[in-house]
Amino acid sequence: MTNPISAIAAIGQLGEAAPAAAASSAAVPSTSGADFAKVLGNGIDAVQSSQSNADQLAVQAATGQLTDPATYTIAATQAQLMTQLMTTIESKSVDAFNQIMGMQA
């Protein structure tokens, strides 16, 4: 008997893309960094939740309470991938910030 693999939870929701014609004709609204900060905050919360879930499943596997060890393997891999993605996003954000600051000098 096999259990289907559950989908990996999204780190954050992205807004819908506007059609190219509408985007070019409409004025670009000025936005603050609050939206970006909110998305990053949601992403960090999702990574933390994933890590917590993997930790709980690891304890259950170690104590013999977990009936399906594949559940832990999937959760640990998901947490690892989400952590790697978040680290990459953080690194790219810092690089972009430094590049922007270098343009101002």
N, CA, C and O atoms as a Tinker XYZ file with bonds, in Angstrom:
   420  protein
     1  N      0.841000   -1.181000    0.000000    73     2
     2  CA     0.000000    0.000000    0.000000    64     1     3
     3  C      0.876000    1.230000    0.000000    63     2     4     5
     4  O      1.790000    1.347000    0.816000    81     3
     5  N      0.611000    2.129000   -0.889000    73     3     6
     6  CA     1.409000    3.356000   -0.985000    64     5     7
     7  C      0.523000    4.562000   -0.740000    63     6     8     9
     8  O     -0.677000    4.555000   -1.018000    81     7
     9  N      1.153000    5.593000   -0.213000    73     7    10
    10  CA     0.457000    6.860000    0.006000    64     9    11
    11  C      0.958000    7.859000   -1.016000    63    10    12    13
    12  O      2.160000    7.924000   -1.276000    81    11
    13  N      0.062000    8.640000   -1.601000    73    11    14
    14  CA     0.523000    9.638000   -2.572000    64    13    15
    15  C      1.352000   10.711000   -1.876000    63    14    16    17
    16  O      1.135000   11.013000   -0.702000    81    15
    17  N      2.296000   11.279000   -2.603000    73    15    18
    18  CA     3.139000   12.344000   -2.078000    64    17    19
    19  C      2.322000   13.632000   -2.081000    63    18    20    21
    20  O      1.704000   13.994000   -3.082000    81    19
    21  N      2.335000   14.313000   -0.939000    73    19    22
    22  CA     1.588000   15.566000   -0.862000    64    21    23
    23  C      2.369000   16.676000   -1.545000    63    22    24    25
    24  O      3.591000   16.606000   -1.679000    81    23
    25  N      1.652000   17.690000   -1.968000    73    23    26
    26  CA     2.265000   18.822000   -2.670000    64    25    27
    27  C      3.072000   19.666000   -1.694000    63    26    28    29
    28  O      2.724000   19.762000   -0.517000    81    27
    29  N      4.128000   20.268000   -2.170000    73    27    30
    30  CA     4.937000   21.160000   -1.354000    64    29    31
    31  C      4.189000   22.483000   -1.221000    63    30    32    33
    32  O      3.705000   23.045000   -2.204000    81    31
    33  N      4.108000   22.962000    0.007000    73    31    34
    34  CA     3.393000   24.207000    0.263000    64    33    35
    35  C      4.134000   25.380000   -0.366000    63    34    36    37
    36  O      5.364000   25.418000   -0.394000    81    35
    37  N      3.371000   26.318000   -0.860000    73    35    38
    38  CA     3.962000   27.500000   -1.497000    64    37    39
    39  C      4.577000   28.405000   -0.440000    63    38    40    41
    40  O      4.066000   28.498000    0.677000    81    39
    41  N      5.650000   29.059000   -0.781000    73    39    42
    42  CA     6.288000   29.983000    0.154000    64    41    43
    43  C      5.462000   31.254000    0.283000    63    42    44    45
    44  O      5.318000   31.783000    1.385000    81    43
    45  N      4.945000   31.729000   -0.766000    73    43    46
    46  CA     4.123000   32.934000   -0.721000    64    45    47
    47  C      3.302000   33.035000   -1.992000    63    46    48    49
    48  O      3.659000   32.470000   -3.026000    81    47
    49  N      2.214000   33.750000   -1.905000    73    47    50
    50  CA     1.382000   33.894000   -3.083000    64    49    51
    51  C      1.846000   35.097000   -3.882000    63    50    52    53
    52  O      2.186000   36.141000   -3.326000    81    51
    53  N      1.855000   34.935000   -5.171000    73    51    54
    54  CA     2.216000   36.021000   -6.054000    64    53    55
    55  C      0.956000   36.621000   -6.641000    63    54    56    57
    56  O     -0.042000   35.928000   -6.836000    81    55
    57  N      1.007000   37.894000   -6.916000    73    55    58
    58  CA    -0.139000   38.557000   -7.525000    64    57    59
    59  C     -0.303000   38.109000   -8.962000    63    58    60    61
    60  O      0.633000   37.587000   -9.568000    81    59
    61  N     -1.466000   38.307000   -9.494000    73    59    62
    62  CA    -1.710000   37.927000  -10.881000    64    61    63
    63  C     -0.953000   38.859000  -11.813000    63    62    64    65
    64  O     -0.839000   40.057000  -11.557000    81    63
    65  N     -0.449000   38.304000  -12.874000    73    63    66
    66  CA     0.281000   39.102000  -13.857000    64    65    67
    67  C     -0.714000   39.858000  -14.727000    63    66    68    69
    68  O     -1.727000   39.308000  -15.161000    81    67
    69  N     -0.412000   41.110000  -14.970000    73    67    70
    70  CA    -1.270000   41.920000  -15.826000    64    69    71
    71  C     -0.914000   41.658000  -17.282000    63    70    72    73
    72  O      0.246000   41.388000  -17.591000    81    71
    73  N     -1.890000   41.733000  -18.183000    73    71    74
    74  CA    -1.569000   41.588000  -19.599000    64    73    75
    75  C     -0.593000   42.670000  -20.037000    63    74    76    77
    76  O     -0.597000   43.773000  -19.490000    81    75
    77  N      0.233000   42.359000  -21.011000    73    75    78
    78  CA     1.282000   43.282000  -21.455000    64    77    79
    79  C      0.706000   44.604000  -21.947000    63    78    80    81
    80  O      1.271000   45.658000  -21.657000    81    79
    81  N     -0.397000   44.578000  -22.681000    73    79    82
    82  CA    -0.989000   45.809000  -23.209000    64    81    83
    83  C     -1.493000   46.692000  -22.073000    63    82    84    85
    84  O     -1.310000   47.908000  -22.104000    81    83
    85  N     -2.112000   46.099000  -21.095000    73    83    86
    86  CA    -2.643000   46.867000  -19.977000    64    85    87
    87  C     -1.510000   47.413000  -19.116000    63    86    88    89
    88  O     -1.611000   48.521000  -18.590000    81    87
    89  N     -0.452000   46.657000  -18.972000    73    87    90
    90  CA     0.660000   47.100000  -18.146000    64    89    91
    91  C      1.386000   48.278000  -18.766000    63    90    92    93
    92  O      1.830000   49.178000  -18.052000    81    91
    93  N      1.512000   48.285000  -20.079000    73    91    94
    94  CA     2.245000   49.375000  -20.715000    64    93    95
    95  C      1.419000   50.651000  -20.779000    63    94    96    97
    96  O      1.986000   51.744000  -20.772000    81    95
    97  N      0.088000   50.543000  -20.843000    73    95    98
    98  CA    -0.740000   51.736000  -20.959000    64    97    99
    99  C     -1.080000   52.342000  -19.601000    63    98   100   101
   100  O     -1.358000   53.538000  -19.514000    81    99
   101  N     -1.063000   51.548000  -18.557000    73    99   102
   102  CA    -1.417000   52.047000  -17.238000    64   101   103
   103  C     -0.197000   52.658000  -16.565000    63   102   104   105
   104  O      0.939000   52.250000  -16.808000    81   103
   105  N     -0.454000   53.636000  -15.722000    73   103   106
   106  CA     0.633000   54.243000  -14.964000    64   105   107
   107  C      1.091000   53.269000  -13.888000    63   106   108   109
   108  O      0.278000   52.556000  -13.300000    81   107
   109  N      2.380000   53.243000  -13.636000    73   107   110
   110  CA     2.933000   52.344000  -12.632000    64   109   111
   111  C      2.719000   52.982000  -11.267000    63   110   112   113
   112  O      3.225000   54.073000  -11.002000    81   111
   113  N      1.961000   52.295000  -10.389000    73   111   114
   114  CA     1.725000   52.876000   -9.072000    64   113   115
   115  C      2.992000   52.800000   -8.226000    63   114   116   117
   116  O      3.774000   51.856000   -8.343000    81   115
   117  N      3.182000   53.791000   -7.385000    73   115   118
   118  CA     4.339000   53.754000   -6.503000    64   117   119
   119  C      3.987000   52.890000   -5.299000    63   118   120   121
   120  O      2.940000   53.060000   -4.675000    81   119
   121  N      4.873000   51.971000   -4.991000    73   119   122
   122  CA     4.652000   51.083000   -3.854000    64   121   123
   123  C      5.838000   51.185000   -2.922000    63   122   124   125
   124  O      6.948000   51.539000   -3.318000    81   123
   125  N      5.574000   50.874000   -1.710000    73   123   126
   126  CA     6.655000   50.881000   -0.731000    64   125   127
   127  C      7.231000   49.479000   -0.611000    63   126   128   129
   128  O      6.748000   48.541000   -1.246000    81   127
   129  N      8.237000   49.349000    0.186000    73   127   130
   130  CA     8.849000   48.054000    0.408000    64   129   131
   131  C      8.027000   47.179000    1.337000    63   130   132   133
   132  O      8.437000   46.063000    1.659000    81   131
   133  N      6.866000   47.672000    1.775000    73   131   134
   134  CA     6.047000   46.912000    2.707000    64   133   135
   135  C      5.545000   45.617000    2.071000    63   134   136   137
   136  O      5.473000   44.586000    2.740000    81   135
   137  N      5.197000   45.663000    0.785000    73   135   138
   138  CA     4.712000   44.458000    0.117000    64   137   139
   139  C      5.817000   43.405000    0.054000    63   138   140   141
   140  O      5.579000   42.227000    0.320000    81   139
   141  N      7.020000   43.839000   -0.299000    73   139   142
   142  CA     8.151000   42.923000   -0.369000    64   141   143
   143  C      8.456000   42.356000    1.011000    63   142   144   145
   144  O      8.722000   41.163000    1.154000    81   143
   145  N      8.418000   43.208000    2.018000    73   143   146
   146  CA     8.677000   42.758000    3.385000    64   145   147
   147  C      7.616000   41.762000    3.846000    63   146   148   149
   148  O      7.921000   40.801000    4.553000    81   147
   149  N      6.375000   41.997000    3.442000    73   147   150
   150  CA     5.286000   41.093000    3.819000    64   149   151
   151  C      5.483000   39.719000    3.177000    63   150   152   153
   152  O      5.287000   38.694000    3.829000    81   151
   153  N      5.866000   39.697000    1.910000    73   151   154
   154  CA     6.103000   38.439000    1.214000    64   153   155
   155  C      7.263000   37.694000    1.855000    63   154   156   157
   156  O      7.187000   36.483000    2.067000    81   155
   157  N      8.340000   38.416000    2.165000    73   155   158
   158  CA     9.476000   37.775000    2.828000    64   157   159
   159  C      9.092000   37.245000    4.201000    63   158   160   161
   160  O      9.503000   36.151000    4.588000    81   159
   161  N      8.309000   38.017000    4.929000    73   159   162
   162  CA     7.852000   37.566000    6.250000    64   161   163
   163  C      7.017000   36.308000    6.161000    63   162   164   165
   164  O      7.180000   35.390000    6.965000    81   163
   165  N      6.123000   36.259000    5.188000    73   163   166
   166  CA     5.307000   35.059000    4.988000    64   165   167
   167  C      6.181000   33.871000    4.606000    63   166   168   169
   168  O      5.937000   32.745000    5.040000    81   167
   169  N      7.197000   34.128000    3.795000    73   167   170
   170  CA     8.111000   33.062000    3.402000    64   169   171
   171  C      8.883000   32.513000    4.582000    63   170   172   173
   172  O      9.049000   31.300000    4.715000    81   171
   173  N      9.356000   33.404000    5.438000    73   171   174
   174  CA    10.088000   32.966000    6.625000    64   173   175
   175  C      9.174000   32.169000    7.546000    63   174   176   177
   176  O      9.595000   31.163000    8.118000    81   175
   177  N      7.931000   32.608000    7.695000    73   175   178
   178  CA     6.969000   31.857000    8.512000    64   177   179
   179  C      6.729000   30.463000    7.943000    63   178   180   181
   180  O      6.626000   29.493000    8.695000    81   179
   181  N      6.640000   30.359000    6.611000    73   179   182
   182  CA     6.420000   29.055000    5.975000    64   181   183
   183  C      7.624000   28.141000    6.179000    63   182   184   185
   184  O      7.460000   26.944000    6.417000    81   183
   185  N      8.824000   28.691000    6.089000    73   183   186
   186  CA    10.035000   27.893000    6.311000    64   185   187
   187  C     10.081000   27.415000    7.753000    63   186   188   189
   188  O     10.404000   26.256000    8.016000    81   187
   189  N      9.763000   28.294000    8.680000    73   187   190
   190  CA     9.771000   27.930000   10.093000    64   189   191
   191  C      8.734000   26.844000   10.376000    63   190   192   193
   192  O      9.009000   25.904000   11.122000    81   191
   193  N      7.567000   26.966000    9.795000    73   191   194
   194  CA     6.516000   25.960000    9.964000    64   193   195
   195  C      6.953000   24.618000    9.393000    63   194   196   197
   196  O      6.712000   23.572000    9.996000    81   195
   197  N      7.588000   24.650000    8.240000    73   195   198
   198  CA     8.068000   23.418000    7.616000    64   197   199
   199  C      9.145000   22.753000    8.461000    63   198   200   201
   200  O      9.148000   21.532000    8.625000    81   199
   201  N     10.064000   23.560000    9.000000    73   199   202
   202  CA    11.113000   23.024000    9.869000    64   201   203
   203  C     10.511000   22.418000   11.135000    63   202   204   205
   204  O     10.944000   21.360000   11.590000    81   203
   205  N      9.518000   23.090000   11.696000    73   203   206
   206  CA     8.857000   22.594000   12.908000    64   205   207
   207  C      8.158000   21.266000   12.642000    63   206   208   209
   208  O      8.218000   20.350000   13.463000    81   207
   209  N      7.495000   21.167000   11.491000    73   207   210
   210  CA     6.814000   19.930000   11.122000    64   209   211
   211  C      7.821000   18.792000   10.963000    63   210   212   213
   212  O      7.581000   17.680000   11.432000    81   211
   213  N      8.935000   19.065000   10.310000    73   211   214
   214  CA     9.963000   18.041000   10.123000    64   213   215
   215  C     10.549000   17.616000   11.467000    63   214   216   217
   216  O     10.826000   16.436000   11.679000    81   215
   217  N     10.739000   18.576000   12.375000    73   215   218
   218  CA    11.265000   18.253000   13.700000    64   217   219
   219  C     10.302000   17.354000   14.481000    63   218   220   221
   220  O     10.722000   16.399000   15.133000    81   219
   221  N      9.014000   17.670000   14.407000    73   219   222
   222  CA     8.012000   16.847000   15.099000    64   221   223
   223  C      7.978000   15.433000   14.535000    63   222   224   225
   224  O      7.883000   14.461000   15.284000    81   223
   225  N      8.054000   15.323000   13.227000    73   223   226
   226  CA     8.052000   13.998000   12.607000    64   225   227
   227  C      9.333000   13.230000   12.934000    63   226   228   229
   228  O      9.303000   12.004000   13.048000    81   227
   229  N     10.460000   13.935000   13.086000    73   227   230
   230  CA    11.713000   13.282000   13.461000    64   229   231
   231  C     11.607000   12.685000   14.863000    63   230   232   233
   232  O     12.078000   11.575000   15.109000    81   231
   233  N     10.991000   13.423000   15.773000    73   231   234
   234  CA    10.795000   12.911000   17.132000    64   233   235
   235  C      9.881000   11.692000   17.100000    63   234   236   237
   236  O     10.148000   10.699000   17.777000    81   235
   237  N      8.815000   11.759000   16.324000    73   235   238
   238  CA     7.904000   10.620000   16.214000    64   237   239
   239  C      8.604000    9.412000   15.610000    63   238   240   241
   240  O      8.361000    8.283000   16.037000    81   239
   241  N      9.463000    9.627000   14.632000    73   239   242
   242  CA    10.199000    8.521000   14.010000    64   241   243
   243  C     11.181000    7.919000   15.008000    63   242   244   245
   244  O     11.350000    6.700000   15.050000    81   243
   245  N     11.831000    8.759000   15.813000    73   243   246
   246  CA    12.811000    8.268000   16.780000    64   245   247
   247  C     12.157000    7.494000   17.913000    63   246   248   249
   248  O     12.763000    6.575000   18.465000    81   247
   249  N     10.933000    7.852000   18.265000    73   247   250
   250  CA    10.242000    7.173000   19.370000    64   249   251
   251  C      9.387000    6.003000   18.897000    63   250   252   253
   252  O      8.785000    5.298000   19.707000    81   251
   253  N      9.336000    5.802000   17.588000    73   251   254
   254  CA     8.571000    4.675000   17.053000    64   253   255
   255  C      7.095000    4.945000   16.878000    63   254   256   257
   256  O      6.332000    4.017000   16.612000    81   255
   257  N      6.673000    6.180000   17.018000    73   255   258
   258  CA     5.261000    6.521000   16.877000    64   257   259
   259  C      4.865000    6.783000   15.434000    63   258   260   261
   260  O      3.677000    6.790000   15.112000    81   259
   261  N      5.838000    6.997000   14.565000    73   259   262
   262  CA     5.556000    7.301000   13.164000    64   261   263
   263  C      5.411000    5.998000   12.394000    63   262   264   265
   264  O      6.333000    5.183000   12.359000    81   263
   265  N      4.252000    5.806000   11.779000    73   263   266
   266  CA     3.995000    4.549000   11.064000    64   265   267
   267  C      4.573000    4.547000    9.655000    63   266   268   269
   268  O      4.892000    3.486000    9.118000    81   267
   269  N      4.710000    5.715000    9.056000    73   267   270
   270  CA     5.222000    5.804000    7.691000    64   269   271
   271  C      6.476000    6.683000    7.670000    63   270   272   273
   272  O      6.372000    7.909000    7.671000    81   271
   273  N      7.656000    6.063000    7.653000    73   271   274
   274  CA     8.891000    6.857000    7.675000    64   273   275
   275  C      9.057000    7.758000    6.447000    63   274   276   277
   276  O      9.792000    8.744000    6.503000    81   275
   277  N      8.395000    7.437000    5.360000    73   275   278
   278  CA     8.475000    8.272000    4.161000    64   277   279
   279  C      7.905000    9.659000    4.429000    63   278   280   281
   280  O      8.329000   10.636000    3.811000    81   279
   281  N      6.961000    9.750000    5.333000    73   279   282
   282  CA     6.384000   11.042000    5.692000    64   281   283
   283  C      7.462000   11.965000    6.249000    63   282   284   285
   284  O      7.531000   13.143000    5.900000    81   283
   285  N      8.300000   11.413000    7.117000    73   283   286
   286  CA     9.392000   12.214000    7.677000    64   285   287
   287  C     10.401000   12.598000    6.591000    63   286   288   289
   288  O     10.865000   13.737000    6.536000    81   287
   289  N     10.730000   11.638000    5.736000    73   287   290
   290  CA    11.703000   11.906000    4.673000    64   289   291
   291  C     11.220000   13.034000    3.767000    63   290   292   293
   292  O     11.989000   13.923000    3.402000    81   291
   293  N      9.962000   12.989000    3.414000    73   291   294
   294  CA     9.383000   14.037000    2.558000    64   293   295
   295  C      9.382000   15.379000    3.275000    63   294   296   297
   296  O      9.745000   16.397000    2.685000    81   295
   297  N      8.979000   15.390000    4.539000    73   295   298
   298  CA     8.930000   16.648000    5.298000    64   297   299
   299  C     10.332000   17.226000    5.486000    63   298   300   301
   300  O     10.515000   18.440000    5.388000    81   299
   301  N     11.316000   16.379000    5.752000    73   299   302
   302  CA    12.687000   16.861000    5.934000    64   301   303
   303  C     13.245000   17.421000    4.635000    63   302   304   305
   304  O     13.918000   18.452000    4.637000    81   303
   305  N     12.970000   16.750000    3.534000    73   303   306
   306  CA    13.431000   17.238000    2.232000    64   305   307
   307  C     12.749000   18.554000    1.875000    63   306   308   309
   308  O     13.386000   19.477000    1.368000    81   307
   309  N     11.457000   18.628000    2.142000    73   307   310
   310  CA    10.718000   19.864000    1.880000    64   309   311
   311  C     11.294000   21.008000    2.705000    63   310   312   313
   312  O     11.493000   22.105000    2.183000    81   311
   313  N     11.564000   20.769000    3.979000    73   311   314
   314  CA    12.129000   21.807000    4.836000    64   313   315
   315  C     13.515000   22.229000    4.349000    63   314   316   317
   316  O     13.852000   23.412000    4.370000    81   315
   317  N     14.307000   21.265000    3.915000    73   315   318
   318  CA    15.645000   21.569000    3.410000    64   317   319
   319  C     15.575000   22.432000    2.152000    63   318   320   321
   320  O     16.305000   23.415000    2.027000    81   319
   321  N     14.694000   22.063000    1.220000    73   319   322
   322  CA    14.563000   22.819000   -0.020000    64   321   323
   323  C     14.033000   24.230000    0.226000    63   322   324   325
   324  O     14.482000   25.187000   -0.404000    81   323
   325  N     13.080000   24.350000    1.143000    73   323   326
   326  CA    12.528000   25.666000    1.455000    64   325   327
   327  C     13.591000   26.548000    2.114000    63   326   328   329
   328  O     13.651000   27.750000    1.859000    81   327
   329  N     14.422000   25.949000    2.957000    73   327   330
   330  CA    15.498000   26.696000    3.595000    64   329   331
   331  C     16.515000   27.155000    2.564000    63   330   332   333
   332  O     16.978000   28.295000    2.613000    81   331
   333  N     16.865000   26.281000    1.634000    73   331   334
   334  CA    17.804000   26.653000    0.579000    64   333   335
   335  C     17.240000   27.777000   -0.291000    63   334   336   337
   336  O     17.956000   28.713000   -0.647000    81   335
   337  N     15.960000   27.679000   -0.629000    73   335   338
   338  CA    15.322000   28.718000   -1.440000    64   337   339
   339  C     15.320000   30.049000   -0.702000    63   338   340   341
   340  O     15.629000   31.086000   -1.289000    81   339
   341  N     14.976000   30.026000    0.570000    73   339   342
   342  CA    14.931000   31.263000    1.346000    64   341   343
   343  C     16.319000   31.871000    1.481000    63   342   344   345
   344  O     16.470000   33.092000    1.429000    81   343
   345  N     17.320000   31.040000    1.651000    73   343   346
   346  CA    18.695000   31.531000    1.742000    64   345   347
   347  C     19.126000   32.173000    0.425000    63   346   348   349
   348  O     19.791000   33.209000    0.423000    81   347
   349  N     18.750000   31.558000   -0.687000    73   347   350
   350  CA    19.076000   32.113000   -1.997000    64   349   351
   351  C     18.382000   33.454000   -2.209000    63   350   352   353
   352  O     18.989000   34.399000   -2.712000    81   351
   353  N     17.122000   33.536000   -1.828000    73   351   354
   354  CA    16.377000   34.789000   -1.961000    64   353   355
   355  C     17.025000   35.878000   -1.106000    63   354   356   357
   356  O     17.150000   37.024000   -1.539000    81   355
   357  N     17.431000   35.517000    0.095000    73   355   358
   358  CA    18.087000   36.487000    0.979000    64   357   359
   359  C     19.392000   36.975000    0.366000    63   358   360   361
   360  O     19.682000   38.171000    0.382000    81   359
   361  N     20.164000   36.061000   -0.167000    73   359   362
   362  CA    21.448000   36.410000   -0.770000    64   361   363
   363  C     21.257000   37.321000   -1.983000    63   362   364   365
   364  O     21.969000   38.313000   -2.138000    81   363
   365  N     20.298000   36.983000   -2.834000    73   363   366
   366  CA    20.034000   37.802000   -4.016000    64   365   367
   367  C     19.496000   39.172000   -3.629000    63   366   368   369
   368  O     19.799000   40.164000   -4.292000    81   367
   369  N     18.707000   39.240000   -2.572000    73   367   370
   370  CA    18.175000   40.524000   -2.109000    64   369   371
   371  C     19.301000   41.427000   -1.615000    63   370   372   373
   372  O     19.335000   42.618000   -1.926000    81   371
   373  N     20.221000   40.853000   -0.844000    73   371   374
   374  CA    21.356000   41.636000   -0.348000    64   373   375
   375  C     22.226000   42.101000   -1.506000    63   374   376   377
   376  O     22.685000   43.243000   -1.517000    81   375
   377  N     22.458000   41.224000   -2.484000    73   375   378
   378  CA    23.244000   41.604000   -3.658000    64   377   379
   379  C     22.580000   42.758000   -4.422000    63   378   380   381
   380  O     23.248000   43.701000   -4.843000    81   379
   381  N     21.271000   42.668000   -4.590000    73   379   382
   382  CA    20.544000   43.729000   -5.299000    64   381   383
   383  C     20.603000   45.036000   -4.521000    63   382   384   385
   384  O     20.785000   46.102000   -5.109000    81   383
   385  N     20.450000   44.959000   -3.212000    73   383   386
   386  CA    20.537000   46.160000   -2.381000    64   385   387
   387  C     21.916000   46.794000   -2.505000    63   386   388   389
   388  O     22.035000   48.008000   -2.675000    81   387
   389  N     22.956000   45.972000   -2.421000    73   387   390
   390  CA    24.318000   46.500000   -2.536000    64   389   391
   391  C     24.571000   47.117000   -3.909000    63   390   392   393
   392  O     25.267000   48.126000   -4.021000    81   391
   393  N     24.012000   46.516000   -4.942000    73   391   394
   394  CA    24.175000   47.071000   -6.289000    64   393   395
   395  C     23.464000   48.417000   -6.406000    63   394   396   397
   396  O     24.001000   49.349000   -7.007000    81   395
   397  N     22.291000   48.526000   -5.853000    73   395   398
   398  CA    21.550000   49.790000   -5.877000    64   397   399
   399  C     22.304000   50.854000   -5.089000    63   398   400   401
   400  O     22.406000   51.997000   -5.533000    81   399
   401  N     22.830000   50.490000   -3.930000    73   399   402
   402  CA    23.575000   51.446000   -3.127000    64   401   403
   403  C     24.859000   51.879000   -3.847000    63   402   404   405
   404  O     25.292000   53.023000   -3.707000    81   403
   405  N     25.462000   50.970000   -4.613000    73   403   406
   406  CA    26.654000   51.315000   -5.373000    64   405   407
   407  C     26.351000   52.298000   -6.492000    63   406   408   409
   408  O     27.216000   53.090000   -6.866000    81   407
   409  N     25.143000   52.262000   -7.031000    73   407   410
   410  CA    24.754000   53.191000   -8.092000    64   409   411
   411  C     24.594000   54.606000   -7.536000    63   410   412   413
   412  O     24.804000   55.580000   -8.259000    81   411
   413  N     24.235000   54.726000   -6.293000    73   411   414
   414  CA    24.011000   56.036000   -5.691000    64   413   415
   415  C     25.309000   56.733000   -5.319000    63   414   416   417
   416  O     25.330000   57.953000   -5.159000    81   415
   417  N     26.382000   55.985000   -5.181000    73   415   418
   418  CA    27.656000   56.577000   -4.737000    64   417   419
   419  C     28.308000   57.398000   -5.820000    63   418   420
   420  O     29.382000   57.960000   -5.606000    81   419
